[in-house]
Amino acid sequence: MTHKHHYKTERQGNAFALVQTTNTHGTPTVQVPYSFKQEADIAICAAAHTATEINAYRRLAALDLAKMISNEFLAFSDLDADRLLLLREKTEDLITHCIAEIRNQNPNSSPEESNKKH
């Protein structure tokens, strides 16, 4: 059986969540919460770039995050709040590009389209 993924974006209080539903048994729903700022960045990225460009940006964001983790956290034993904040920002950047890539592949995953279905 082929697993099918369906995506939609839902507003949840003061944030959004990318909701993935699959046709599998067990827990077929996964939610990825993100902020209003990320929603704006995702929408701009998905609208302004081709699927190939978004894929390249996502790969670069993942590479930057991996480099930052290895350079900052594995090389140094002294952690501080500034380094944690930078890690969070790079992680959010990666999530932003991943959701933009999903949205680009699944145009009905925008909040506007999700709200029209309800």
LOMIBA-871488 format. One record per atom (N, C-alpha, C): residue in three letters; x, y, z. Coordinates in pm, whole numbers, plus 32768, in hexadecimal, padded with zeros to 4 digits. Layout:
N
ALAXYZ;...
//
This chain:
118
MET80537F8B8000;MET800080008000;MET8059807D8000;THR803980DA7FAB;THR808481577FA2;THR804E81B8800A;HIS80AA81F68053;HIS8082825880B7;HIS806F82DE8074;LYS7FFC831A8085;LYS7FDC839D804D;LYS7FE0840480BE;HIS801D847480A2;HIS802284E18102;HIS7FCC855380CD;HIS7F7C858D8125;HIS7F2D86028104;HIS7F54866F8167;TYR7F5F86EA8135;TYR7F8C87588189;TYR7F2787C9818A;LYS7F1C880A81FE;LYS7ED088858208;LYS7F0F88D68278;THR7EF789578275;THR7F2989AF82DD;THR7EB389E0832D;GLU7EBD89D683B1;GLU7E528A018409;GLU7E858A6B8469;ARG7E308ACA8484;ARG7E518B2D84EB;ARG7E308AEE8572;GLN7E8D8AF985CF;GLN7E7A8AC28655;GLN7E9C8B2D86BB;GLY7E368B7286E8;GLY7E4C8BDE8749;GLY7E9E8C4D870B;ASN7F128C688746;ASN7F688CD38714;ASN7FD68CA086B9;ALA7FBF8C2E8678;ALA80258BF48620;ALA7FE08BA485B2;PHE802F8B5C8566;PHE7FFF8B0484FD;PHE80388A7A8515;ALA80028A1884CE;ALA803A899184CF;ALA802989568445;LEU809389198412;LEU808B88C98399;LEU8058884183C7;VAL7FE98815838D;VAL7FAC879783B6;VAL7FBB87348344;GLN7FFF86C68360;GLN8011865A82FF;GLN7FB785E78329;THR7F6385BB82CD;THR7F0C854982E5;THR7F3484DB8282;THR7F3F846182B4;THR7F6283F1825D;THR7EF583878263;ASN7EFA832B8205;ASN7E9782C08201;ASN7EC68243824A;THR7F1B825682AF;THR7F4F81E482FC;THR7EFD81CF837A;HIS7F10815F83BA;HIS7ECE81428439;HIS7F22817984AA;GLY7EE88189851C;GLY7F3481BA8590;GLY7F20824F85A1;THR7F8C829B858F;THR7F85832D859D;THR7F9A836E8515;PRO7F30837C84C7;PRO7F3F83AF843E;PRO7F4E84468434;THR7F4C848E84A4;THR7F56851F849E;THR7FD1854F84E9;VAL801D85A784A8;VAL809285E684E6;VAL8083867C84D4;GLN809C86C7853E;GLN809287588537;GLN811987988555;VAL813D87FB8504;VAL81B988468517;VAL819288D78533;PRO8196890285B2;PRO8171898C85D1;PRO81DE89EF85A6;TYR81B18A66857E;TYR820F8AD0855B;TYR81CD8B57856E;SER821B8BC28567;SER81EE8C48858C;SER81B18C958516;PHE81748D068538;PHE813F8D5F84D0;PHE81AF8D918475;LYS82228DB384B0;LYS82938DE28460;LYS82BD8D7583FE;GLN82C58CFA842D;GLN82E98C8C83D4;GLN827F8C7A8367;GLU81FF8C8A8389;GLU81968C7D8324;GLU81AA8CE382B5;ALA81C98D5E82DB;ALA81E28DC68276;ALA825C8DA18222;ASP82C78D758263;ASP83408D4E821A;ASP83258CD781BE;ILE82D68C7781ED;ILE82B58C01819C;ILE82668C2A8122;ALA82008C7E8136;ALA81AD8CA980C6;ALA81FE8CF5805D;ILE82548D4D808A;ILE82A98D99802E;ILE83088D3C7FE4;CYS83478CE2802B;CYS83A58C847FEE;CYS835F8C2C7F87;ALA82EB8BF67FAA;ALA82A28B9D7F4F;ALA82728BE87ED3;ALA824B8C677EE4;ALA82178CB47E72;ALA82868CEC7E19;ALA82F98D0A7E55;ALA83618D517E0C;ALA83C98CF67DCA;HIS83CB8C777DEF;HIS84358C1F7DBD;HIS83FB8BA17D7D;THR84488B697D21;THR84208AEC7CE3;THR843A8A787D44;ALA84028A067D24;ALA841789907D78;ALA84AB896C7D81;THR84F3897C7D14;THR8583895E7D13;THR85D089BD7D6E;GLU85AC8A3D7D6B;GLU85EF8A9F7DC1;GLU85D18A847E54;ILE85548A667E74;ILE852F8A4A7EFF;ILE857989CE7F30;ASN858389687EDC;ASN85CD88EF7F00;ASN865F89117F1E;ALA869A89667ECC;ALA8726898E7EE1;ALA873489DD7F63;TYR86D68A397F7F;TYR86DA8A867FFB;TYR86CC8A2B8074;ARG867389C8806A;ARG865F896B80D9;ARG86DF891D80F4;ARG871F88EF808A;ARG879C88A4809A;ARG880988FA80DA;LEU8811897980AF;LEU887389D480EA;LEU885489F0817D;ALA87D289FF819D;ALA87AC8A168229;ALA87D0899D827E;ALA87BB89258249;ALA87DF88AB8293;ALA887688A282A6;LEU88C188C4823E;LEU895388C28247;LEU8984892882AD;ASP894B89A182AA;ASP89728A08830B;ASP895689DB839A;LEU88E3899C83AD;LEU88C0896C8433;LEU892188FF8460;ALA893F88A28409;ALA899E8836842C;ALA8A28886F844C;LYS8A5688CF83FC;LYS8AD9890E8416;LYS8AD88957849C;MET8A6B899E84B7;MET8A6389EA8533;MET8A65898C85AB;ILE8A1B891F85A2;ILE8A1A88BF8611;ILE8AA588868627;SER8AE7885E85BA;SER8B6B882285CC;SER8BD2888985F9;ASN8BCC890285C4;ASN8C2E896885E9;ASN8C1889A08675;GLU8B9B89BB8696;GLU8B7E89FE8715;GLU8B6D899E878A;PHE8B2889308774;PHE8B0388DC87E4;PHE8B62886787FC;LEU8B9988328794;LEU8BF487C187A6;LEU8C8287F087C5;ALA8CA688648791;ALA8D2E889687A3;ALA8D4188DD8829;PHE8CD589148861;PHE8CE1896088DC;PHE8C8F891F894A;SER8CC3892189C2;SER8C7988E78A32;SER8C2789518A7C;ASP8C4289D28A60;ASP8BFA8A3C8AA6;ASP8B888A718A4F;LEU8B0D8A4F8A74;LEU8A988A7D8A2A;LEU8A668AFE8A6A;ASP8A2E8B558A17;ASP89F08BCD8A4E;ASP89708BEB8A00;ALA89238C498A32;ALA88A08C6889F8;ALA88AB8C9B8969;ASP89158CE6894A;ASP89258D1988C2;ASP89338CA8885D;ARG897F8C428881;ARG898F8BCF8827;ARG890C8B828819;LEU88C28B738886;LEU88418B30887F;LEU87DF8B7D8827;LEU87E08C028832;LEU87898C5587E0;LEU87AC8C47874C;LEU882C8C46872E;LEU88568C3486A3;LEU882C8BAC866E;LEU88398B4586BF;LEU880D8ABF8697;LEU87778ABE867C;ARG872C8AFF86D3;ARG869A8B0786BE;ARG86798B4F863C;GLU86BC8BBE8621;GLU86A28C0985A6;GLU86C28BB6852A;LYS87318B6D852D;LYS87558B1A84BB;LYS86F38AA584AA;THR86C48A6F8519;THR86618A038513;THR85DE8A3884D9;GLU85B28AAD8506;GLU85398AE984D0;GLU85478B08843B;ASP85BE8B328411;ASP85D78B4C8384;ASP85C88ACB8333;LEU85FD8A5E8367;LEU85F189DD8322;LEU855E89B3831A;ILE851589C08388;ILE8487899D8389;ILE843A89F48326;THR845A8A748322;THR84198ACF82C4;THR842C8AA08235;HIS84A58A7D820F;HIS84BE8A508187;HIS847E89C8816A;CYS847B897081CD;CYS843988EE81BA;CYS83A388FF81A2;ILE8363895481F2;ILE82D3896A81E0;ILE82B989B1815C;ALA830F8A0F8136;ALA82FE8A5280B4;ALA830989ED8043;GLU8365898E8050;GLU837589277FE9;GLU82F888CE7FE3;ILE82C388A88055;ILE824888588057;ILE81D588A9801B;ARG81CB89288042;ARG815F897C800E;ARG816C898C7F77;ASN81E589987F45;ASN81FA89A77EB6;ASN81CF89287E6C;GLN81E388B57EAA;GLN81BB88367E6E;GLN8126881C7E7E;ASN80E988557EE6;ASN805B88407F06;ASN801988C87F16;PRO7FF089087EA9;PRO7FBD89927EB1;PRO7F4589A37F0D;ASN7EFC89397F2C;ASN7E8889457F84;ASN7EAD89488017;SER7F2E894F8038;SER7F56894F80C5;SER7F6089DC80FE;SER7F3B8A4380B1;SER7F408ACA80E7;SER7ECC8AE18147;PRO7EDA8B3D81A8;PRO7E6E8B548208;PRO7DEC8B7F81C3;GLU7DF88BCE8159;GLU7D808BFE8115;GLU7D328B8880DB;GLU7D758B2B809B;GLU7D328AB88060;GLU7CFC8A5D80CD;SER7D468A4D813B;SER7D1789F981A8;SER7C968A3181E3;ASN7C8F8AB581F1;ASN7C198AF2822B;ASN7BA08AE881CF;LYS7BB58AE5814B;LYS7B468AD980EC;LYS7B048A5180F7;LYS7B4F89EC8121;LYS7B198964812B;LYS7ABC895581A2;HIS7ACA89AD8207;HIS7A7D899C8283;HIS79FC89E7827B;
//
